Amino acid sequence: MVHYGRISLFLPKKVFLGRILALDYGKKRTGIAVTDELQLIASGLTTVPTHQIFDFLTKYIEEEKVVKFVVGEPRQMNNTPSESEALIIPFLNRLKKVFPKMPIEREDERFTSKLAIRTMIDSGLKRKHRRDKALVDEISATIILQAYLNRN
């Protein structure tokens, strides 16, 4: 039995699935979230300037066992791709080229920024900290990843 916080799992002690990395891709910044190795919990990792994202991912993957990327998929209310999807397609193509063996999945990211701000308010962050767009992006990536985990 493996004890993970208040959760106990009947797994051999050496079973690790690897981490899933979620990306909330943006023109200026990319929010990043990651799971634990058992893929139970989504946690914010950081926000990286988008022009540095591939350097960051390469280094992170060298240090951690990452088994999948989940990239936010911006959609409109009628479920069609939003205008910002056009910015993400070239990023996805490069991601596939740089990490050809890494599976990439998409997760609906509607309302994640609003949910991130609501989370910041509910946690008692002052207005000054809520204006930190990097933190909003990191929390958004965490929400994307948690939605993915809940769905799978």
N, C-alpha and C positions, 0 to 999 in steps of 0.2 A: 504494500500500500504506500502510495506517495501522498504526503501531506502538503497541501499548497494553501497556506493561510488557513482559513476555516473550511476549506474543501479537501476532502480525502478521496483519492482516486485509487482504484485497484489496478495499478500498472506496475510493471517491473521498474525499479528505480532508475535504470539507465535509458528509459524510453523518452526521447525528445523529438518533437515533430519539426522543430525549426521555427524561426520567426517569420511572420508576415509583415511586410512593410507597406504602409498606406501613404499615398502622396496626394496632397491637395495642391495641384499644380496651378501656379499663377504666373502672370507676366513678369512680376518683380520678385516674388517670393514663393517658395514651395514649403508648405507645412508637411511635417513628417510625423507619423505615429508608427508604433511597432507593438507586436504582441509579445508575450512571454513565449518561451520555447514550447509550452504545451498548448499554445494558441487559445488560451482561455480569457486573457485580459488584454484590452487595448490601452496603451498609454502614450501620451504625447512624448515625442522624442526631441524635436527641435524644429526650427524654421531656418531654411537656407536660402540665400540669394539664388534665384533661378539660374543665373549664369554659372553657378558653382555646383549645381545639383549632381552632375555626373561624377565629378571629383569626390564629392561627399559619398555618393552611393558606392562607388568603387572601393573606397577605403572602409566603409561600414561593412560591406559584404565580405571583405577580406578578414575582418575581425569577428563577425557574427555569422551564424548559420541562418541565412535568409532563404526561404523556399518559395516565396511568391511576392509579387507586387500587386497592390490594389490601388487603382488610380481613380480618383473622383470623376464622375461623369455628369457634367452640367446639363440639366434638362429643363425645359419649360413646363408650365403647368399642364399643357396638352400632351406631355410625354415626348415631344420632339426635341432633338438636340438644340441647345442654346447657341447663341452666336460665339461664345467663348470656346465651344468645342473645336472650332477651326484652329485655335491656338494650340490645343492639346494634341491634335493629330500628328503634327511634326515631332512633338516631344515623344509620343508613343512609338513612332517609327524609329527614332534614334534609340529609345530605351530597348526596343527589340533587337536592334543592331548591336548595341554595346553589351547587352546581357541576353544572348540568343537562347540560352537554355532555361531562362527564368520565366515561369508562367506569369502572365499579366491578366488580371481580371478588372472589371469596372464595377463601380458602385455609385448609385444615384447620389448626387451631392446637393440636391435641392434643399434649401433652408439651413444648410450646415452653418453658414456664417451667422445667421440669426440665432440658431440654437447655441452657437459658441458664445455669442454676446449674452444671451439669456443665462447660460451656465456661469459666466463671469459675474453677472449681477447677483445671481442666486448664491454664489459662493462668497459674496461680500467684497469683491474687488472694487476699489474706488474708481471713479470715472477716469482718472489719469491713466490707470493701468488698463482699463477697458479700451482705451484708444490705441493700445499697442497692437498694430495690425499683425505683427509676427506671432504674437500670442493667439490672436483670433485664428490665424492660419493653422497653427499647431493643434489647437482645440478642434478645429474643423476636420483636420486629418484624423484625429482620434474618433470623432463622431462617425466619419466615413468608415473607419476600420471596425468600430463596434457594430455598426449597421451590417457590415459584411459578415462579421462573426455571428450575429444574431440570425442572419438569413441562411447560414451554412451549417 
